[in-house]
Amino acid sequence: MTSKPSQPKNAAAGAAVPNAPALWQQLDAVAKALHGILGGQSSKAVLAQVPQRLRPGVQALLFQVLRNLGRAQALQRQLVSRAPAPKVSALLSTALALAWDEAQAPYPPFTLVNQAVEAAKNGAARAQSGFINACLRRFLRERDALVSATDNDPVAVWNHPAWWIARLKKDHPQDWQAILAANNAQPPMTLRVNAQKSTAARYQDALQAMNLKATAVAECGLQLERAVPVQELPHFEEGWASVQDAAAQAAAPLLLAGLSQPQGRPLRVLDACAAPGGKTAHLLEHAAPGSIEVTALEIDPERARRIDETLSRLGLKAKVLVADASAPKDWFESQCAAQPFDAILLDAPCTASGIVRRQPDVRWLRRESDVAQLAGIQSRLLDTLWPLLQPGGRMVYCTCSVFKAEGDAQIQAFLARNTTAASLPAAGHLIPGKAAKHDSVSDNPLGDHDGFFYALLEKLR
Ligand SMILES: C[S@@+](CC[C@H](N)C(=O)[O-])C[C@H]1O[C@@H](n2cnc3c(N)ncnc32)[C@H](O)[C@@H]1O
């Protein structure tokens, strides 16, 4: 067994953890995690099984593997004539994904190969360690030729499933390459400053005093130059700021901008799919204290608890209900006295195809049939919640998806079958990564943001 290897050459890969365990142990854990993901588990679930001391390094390496998995699998197909056992395949893919491009590799490729062989000898693939060694040595010898032989395979080039690439080409003929490139990049850490406690400018100064540089994005957001643990943020526990992508920060201002508080009562707002409560909190931070009351629905009781935690840290209050938004008979009369809402935020469950850069496993977990299935759920939620809106009231429909079936096409179909709905200006499909100015969303550019879709609908009187 070799001892601990030298420090990673690419610290951005995150493996430079003080007293880091041997690299082969990390590669072994990454391969096991990848095996779990290819078996249908989420990266969150597989990482939860990794021992705490290995987790930060393993997560960074796993995310890099997931961003290079199409290339690794194409290389593997050239190196082996018959598909190896899934555990062997996962270890080979791990090594190839990390080592195929020397410029991005977190360690020198020969170190990665040595340590992957060490992982094979010490782990579940012991019987095949000679085979793994032979494959990876050949890869080192013939790397350039093997890599260029995969350059015509779009899955290898873009590291997304073929159906996903084809759908993006159809949905976004101008932007599909920019979307795929953004999906493979590291996202920035972006904060939303709690307007009830501070301002973006004051919080920026507080960050600066701690040597943390940030630029203003969206209405009250700050994009950090480097990511830090939240515990290091000034007054985080006292609720001065939250972590939230700039695109997600567009929801609350879009919904509330054109509405005023009715005479003698607060504005009644429904956040229909609310956990973990990021947008619920933003609605409450954005409005003048006491001017709105928010009912936050969440179908999953565990996730609903996270709304309570979010609001309690930020010093905010909403009526949080564990309920199915698509079954108002269970809650609208009993919990809301059947009083229609002035505003509804429908941040609907979706494929999450816009936040792939933050969740690089999503592209490998989704099936193409999921898009139509989720679009069906979204359309039912739209139809069920629309009657609960006052005439003159407004609804924001949004998803963190770039697929048109969950965005533009969904809303066009809703408008075509619903004569009481009018569409007002909104951002539409936001392309991930692009620094763009969206006048209908905010005065500041959104900076480097996730992919999202926004529609604003008004109910005709
Ligand atoms: C996109 S997430 C919401 C994110 C949230 N708005 C935020 O900004 O923090 C969608 C949420 O809707 C919940 N959900 C899915 N179907 C639902 C339903 N029928 N009724 C209520 N909540 C639902 C999911 O459990 C998930 O927590």
The ligand as a Gaussian input file, in Angstrom:
#p B3LYP/6-31G(d) Opt

LIG

0 1
 C      -38.739000      23.878000      -6.331000
 S      -39.017000      23.335000      -4.725000
 C      -39.462000      24.824000      -3.930000
 C      -38.331000      25.705000      -3.510000
 C      -38.802000      26.849000      -2.639000
 N      -39.832000      27.638000      -3.276000
 C      -37.669000      27.767000      -2.211000
 O      -37.460000      28.798000      -2.844000
 O      -36.997000      27.443000      -1.225000
 C      -40.556000      22.552000      -4.870000
 C      -41.137000      22.081000      -3.555000
 O      -42.499000      21.730000      -3.796000
 C      -42.827000      20.624000      -2.996000
 N      -44.041000      20.039000      -3.613000
 C      -44.129000      19.179000      -4.655000
 N      -45.410000      18.905000      -4.933000
 C      -46.179000      19.613000      -4.053000
 C      -47.569000      19.738000      -3.832000
 N      -48.459000      19.078000      -4.587000
 N      -47.993000      20.537000      -2.837000
 C      -47.117000      21.210000      -2.061000
 N      -45.768000      21.117000      -2.220000
 C      -45.301000      20.335000      -3.204000
 C      -41.588000      19.781000      -3.043000
 O      -41.544000      18.865000      -1.952000
 C      -40.488000      20.843000      -2.971000
 O      -40.137000      21.090000      -1.642000

